[in-house]
Amino acid sequence: MRNWIQMIALLIALSSLESLAADSTAVSKSLRISTWPAGAEVYLGDRPSNFIEASERHSPDSLSLTAEDSVVRVTFFKPGYVDTTLDIHLKAPSKNFVWIELVEETDLDRLEWQETILHKRENKKIGKILFYSGFGPLALAGVFAGLAEYNFQIADDSRQKMEKSVIREGEHYQKLQDDFKDSRESGKNFRTGALVSLGASVLLFAAAAVFYF
């Protein structure tokens, strides 16, 4: 029985070692990409249909690859230079390095197209700012609506007390009237504030949609 337990423990240990070995070899290649000039956007995989969505990768950049990777398709985009797509063949078993010299763009149509891309990116950025800004007045509208309802409730309570009051004169009755008027006026003001804030929020969301799309 003891021998069986030892064999099972040995098999578990070997399985764990194989898993660790597999994990250690899962990423066994690297690729260092540099360009002249530096700062080019780097897209991995298929070439983008357009470059409106900016890449988070910029040269110089380092990629971690698996042992099975032999070719990496990379696209470079930098305003003022020809956007370039290359298939980089990995030869070294571990560390690989490429240096790409980008060609200056001389086609006026392509330069104008790049300017259009940058303009659309700026509009999308503005659209995002406007979109998130719209939540501020939207939240404020909710607060104002809650305060309006609260004051209307106080005014309603004061009105019910006045209707039930037998004595309709004196300091106490006058206070109920003042509370009713003040609360109702405050409720109207808060309701107006809620509507204005809601309108501002709608305008910001609408402007965000125009800029973003």
Salt bridges, closest charged atoms under 4 A:
GLU41 OE2 - ARG121 NH1 2.44
GLU53 OE2 - LYS124 NZ 3.44
ASP61 OD2 - ARG57 NH1 2.72
ASP83 OD2 - ARG47 NH2 2.13
ASP83 OD1 - ARG110 NH2 2.78
ASP87 OD1 - ARG73 NE 2.73
ASP156 OD1 - ARG159 NH2 2.47
GLU163 OE2 - ARG159 NH1 2.78
ASP179 OD2 - LYS175 NZ 3.01
